[in-house]
Amino acid sequence: MWLAYVLLNALLTDTVRANLTKKLSDANQHNRYLKRQLQVKEDALLKFKSDLALMELELESLVGLTEEVTKAGIPPGTRKIGGKYIHSHVLSKLQVLRDKLKEQIKDIDAVKFHDVELVWYGMAEDVQVMGSFDGWSQGEHMSAEYTGGFTKFSTTLKLRPGRYEIKFLVDGEWHLSPEFPTTGEGLLKNNLLIME
């Protein structure tokens, strides 16, 4: 009876482990797919920024030409709008358009993702980084690289500029890294990761 119980328990444990491994594998595959999709969007964003930069150069050129025309003598019979010569109106509209374009280019830089490599050193079997970067929901598993007496765990996160709180889940226990500043007190004490 005891042997049957042990075998049944081992069988259930193996089944649960296999199911969890399958779920983890599926989640990792979906994560890789999402990272590829994110890279595609990032490439499209860079192309859009490049196109905006070319438009900005063209607009600068038009502003320069319009300034030259405005400074030149006004030919007789030139049209006025609201008491101003049309050249002045064109110049002011181009300048407003140029300033808006510059703001859009700055906004694109603000939403760009950056690769951030995080590292944890120590003796452990499983290390995960958790944090506000995903609402403390799933975190990111760190890959192990064995180097003698300790293990180096690393991962790369794609983050936008901002402040993030992170913590390391090492073999099921929460740890702070001495490599990052900390924020908060007691159980709410976390490492602070600042992306500029």
C-alpha positions as CSV (number, residue, x, y, z in Angstrom):
1,M,0.0,0.0,0.0
2,W,2.8,2.4,1.0
3,L,4.7,1.7,-2.2
4,A,1.6,2.3,-4.3
5,Y,1.1,5.7,-2.5
6,V,4.7,6.7,-3.2
7,L,4.5,5.7,-6.8
8,L,1.2,7.5,-7.3
9,N,2.6,10.6,-5.6
10,A,5.7,10.5,-7.8
11,L,3.6,10.1,-10.9
12,L,1.4,13.0,-9.9
13,T,4.5,15.1,-9.2
14,D,6.0,14.2,-12.6
15,T,2.7,15.1,-14.3
16,V,2.5,18.4,-12.5
17,R,6.1,19.2,-13.3
18,A,5.6,18.3,-17.0
19,N,2.5,20.5,-17.1
20,L,4.4,23.4,-15.5
21,T,7.3,22.9,-17.8
22,K,5.0,22.9,-20.8
23,K,3.3,26.1,-19.6
24,L,6.7,27.7,-19.0
25,S,7.9,26.7,-22.4
26,D,4.7,28.1,-24.0
27,A,5.1,31.4,-22.0
28,N,8.7,31.7,-23.1
29,Q,7.8,31.1,-26.7
30,H,5.1,33.8,-26.5
31,N,7.5,36.1,-24.8
32,R,10.0,35.7,-27.6
33,Y,7.2,36.4,-30.1
34,L,6.3,39.6,-28.3
35,K,9.9,40.7,-28.2
36,R,10.2,40.2,-32.0
37,Q,7.0,42.2,-32.5
38,L,8.4,44.9,-30.2
39,Q,11.6,45.0,-32.3
40,V,9.5,45.4,-35.5
41,K,7.6,48.3,-33.9
42,E,10.9,49.8,-32.7
43,D,12.4,49.6,-36.2
44,A,9.3,51.3,-37.6
45,L,9.5,54.0,-35.0
46,L,13.2,54.6,-36.0
47,K,12.2,54.9,-39.6
48,F,9.5,57.3,-38.8
49,K,12.0,59.4,-36.8
50,S,14.4,59.4,-39.7
51,D,11.6,60.5,-42.0
52,L,10.7,63.3,-39.6
53,A,14.3,64.4,-39.5
54,L,14.4,64.7,-43.3
55,M,11.2,66.7,-43.2
56,E,12.8,69.0,-40.5
57,L,15.7,69.6,-42.8
58,E,13.4,70.5,-45.7
59,L,11.4,72.8,-43.5
60,E,14.6,74.5,-42.3
61,S,15.5,75.1,-45.9
62,L,12.0,76.6,-46.6
63,V,12.2,78.8,-43.6
64,G,15.6,80.1,-44.8
65,L,14.3,80.8,-48.3
66,T,11.2,82.6,-46.9
67,E,13.3,84.7,-44.6
68,E,15.4,85.8,-47.7
69,V,12.3,86.7,-49.6
70,T,10.8,88.6,-46.6
71,K,14.0,90.6,-46.3
72,A,14.2,91.4,-50.0
73,G,12.3,94.3,-51.4
74,I,8.6,93.9,-51.6
75,P,7.5,94.1,-55.2
76,P,4.7,96.6,-56.0
77,G,1.2,95.1,-56.0
78,T,2.2,92.3,-53.6
79,R,-0.8,91.0,-51.7
80,K,-1.5,91.7,-48.0
81,I,-3.3,89.6,-45.5
82,G,-4.5,91.5,-42.4
83,G,-2.2,94.3,-43.1
84,K,0.9,92.1,-43.4
85,Y,2.6,91.0,-46.6
86,I,2.0,87.4,-47.6
87,H,5.7,86.6,-47.2
88,S,5.5,87.3,-43.4
89,H,2.5,85.0,-43.1
90,V,4.3,82.2,-44.9
91,L,7.3,82.7,-42.7
92,S,5.4,82.6,-39.4
93,K,3.4,79.5,-40.5
94,L,6.6,77.7,-41.5
95,Q,8.3,78.6,-38.2
96,V,5.3,77.2,-36.2
97,L,5.3,74.1,-38.3
98,R,9.1,73.7,-37.7
99,D,8.7,74.0,-33.9
100,K,5.9,71.4,-33.8
101,L,8.0,69.0,-35.9
102,K,10.9,69.4,-33.4
103,E,8.6,68.6,-30.5
104,Q,7.4,65.5,-32.3
105,I,10.9,64.3,-32.8
106,K,11.6,64.8,-29.1
107,D,8.5,62.9,-28.2
108,I,9.6,59.9,-30.3
109,D,12.9,59.8,-28.4
110,A,11.0,59.7,-25.2
111,V,9.0,56.5,-26.1
112,K,12.0,54.6,-27.6
113,F,12.9,51.4,-25.8
114,H,16.4,50.8,-24.6
115,D,18.1,47.5,-23.8
116,V,19.1,47.2,-20.1
117,E,21.2,44.3,-19.0
118,L,20.6,43.2,-15.4
119,V,23.0,40.9,-13.6
120,W,22.7,38.9,-10.3
121,Y,25.8,37.1,-8.8
122,G,25.5,34.3,-6.3
123,M,24.8,30.7,-5.5
124,A,21.3,29.9,-6.7
125,E,19.3,27.6,-8.9
126,D,16.6,30.1,-10.1
127,V,16.7,33.9,-10.3
128,Q,14.0,36.2,-11.5
129,V,13.9,40.0,-11.7
130,M,10.5,41.4,-10.7
131,G,9.5,45.0,-10.9
132,S,7.3,47.9,-11.8
133,F,8.4,47.5,-15.4
134,D,5.5,45.0,-15.9
135,G,3.4,45.9,-12.8
136,W,5.1,43.3,-10.7
137,S,3.2,40.6,-12.6
138,Q,5.5,38.2,-14.4
139,G,9.0,39.4,-14.1
140,E,11.8,38.1,-16.2
141,H,13.7,34.8,-15.7
142,M,17.5,35.3,-15.7
143,S,19.8,32.9,-17.5
144,A,22.6,31.2,-15.6
145,E,26.2,31.2,-16.5
146,Y,28.5,29.2,-14.2
147,T,31.8,30.8,-13.4
148,G,33.7,28.8,-10.8
149,G,32.4,29.4,-7.2
150,F,29.4,31.4,-8.0
151,T,26.8,31.8,-10.8
152,K,26.2,34.9,-12.9
153,F,22.5,35.3,-13.8
154,S,21.6,37.8,-16.5
155,T,18.8,39.1,-18.6
156,T,18.1,42.0,-20.9
157,L,15.0,44.2,-20.4
158,K,13.6,46.6,-23.0
159,L,12.5,49.7,-21.1
160,R,11.5,53.2,-21.9
161,P,13.1,56.1,-20.1
162,G,11.8,56.4,-16.5
163,R,12.1,55.2,-12.9
164,Y,11.5,51.5,-12.1
165,E,11.5,49.6,-8.8
166,I,12.9,46.1,-9.1
167,K,13.7,43.2,-6.8
168,F,15.3,39.8,-7.3
169,L,13.5,36.6,-6.5
170,V,16.3,34.1,-5.7
171,D,15.2,30.5,-5.2
172,G,11.8,31.8,-4.0
173,E,13.2,34.5,-1.6
174,W,13.3,38.3,-2.2
175,H,16.7,39.9,-2.4
176,L,18.1,43.4,-3.1
177,S,21.2,43.9,-5.3
178,P,24.0,46.1,-3.9
179,E,24.6,47.3,-7.5
180,F,21.5,49.5,-7.5
181,P,20.3,52.3,-5.1
182,T,17.3,51.5,-2.9
183,T,14.0,53.2,-2.2
184,G,11.3,52.5,0.4
185,E,11.4,51.0,3.8
186,G,11.0,47.5,5.3
187,L,9.1,45.1,3.1
188,L,8.6,47.9,0.6
189,K,12.3,48.4,0.1
190,N,13.3,47.9,-3.5
191,N,16.2,48.5,-5.9
192,L,15.8,51.6,-8.0
193,L,16.5,51.5,-11.7
194,I,16.6,54.8,-13.5
195,M,16.5,55.0,-17.3
196,E,17.3,58.3,-19.0
